[in-house]
């Protein structure tokens, strides 16, 4: 192996390294993803971009509180939760989002996108294991 190829090797993943802590449970991402998909569809399927900003705030508050509540039902302890919701008017614009994180095994990022002819909604849920 040449010295050049050594510079581009991936580091040993945390899951392959010996851990001093016993294994902790991982967050069930598929259970939450299915819930988020149904919730966004049920909440926003007939939504039309309103002239009243309070309606958008209400949708976002309802979605984020319900997702956080479901996360607590799935795994009531051992994780810290963050839920981000963004709703934009759909004007046929393009968009791109990206994220990079340093995770431990068992941490999770779950995202779901909903759109119709009038709105675009992105919901991102993060489950980060607490150190307890």
C-alpha positions, 0 to 999 in steps of 0.5 A, spaced: 500 500 500 502 506 498 503 512 503 498 516 498 492 511 500 494 511 507 492 518 507 485 517 505 483 511 509 477 512 513 477 512 521 475 506 525 468 507 526 466 507 533 462 501 533 468 497 531 472 500 537 472 497 544 467 501 548 468 501 556 460 502 556 455 496 555 451 497 549 445 502 550 439 501 546 438 504 539 432 509 537 427 505 533 427 510 527 422 506 522 417 506 528 418 514 528 418 515 520 412 511 519 408 516 524 411 522 521 409 520 514 402 519 517 402 525 521 404 530 516 399 527 511 393 527 515 395 534 518 397 538 511 393 534 506 388 539 504 392 545 507 393 551 502 398 557 504 394 562 508 395 569 508 394 568 516 401 567 519 398 564 525 395 558 521 402 556 519 405 557 526 399 553 529 401 547 524 408 547 526 407 547 533 402 541 532 407 537 528 413 538 533 409 537 539 406 531 536 412 528 534 416 529 540 411 526 544 411 520 540 419 520 541 417 520 548 413 514 547 417 510 543 423 511 548 422 515 554 429 515 557 436 515 555 435 520 549 435 528 548 430 530 543 430 535 537 424 536 532 425 541 527 419 543 522 419 548 516 413 550 512 414 554 506 409 556 500 410 552 494 412 556 488 415 551 484 422 553 487 428 548 487 431 547 494 436 543 497 438 541 504 444 537 507 446 536 514 453 533 517 453 530 524 458 526 529 454 521 532 455 515 536 451 508 535 444 509 537 443 516 535 438 518 530 436 523 525 429 522 522 426 526 516 420 526 512 418 531 507 411 533 505 408 537 499 402 539 495 400 544 490 400 550 495 406 548 501 412 544 502 413 541 509 420 538 512 420 535 519 427 533 522 427 529 528 434 528 532 434 523 537 441 523 541 443 519 547 444 522 553 450 521 557 446 518 563 
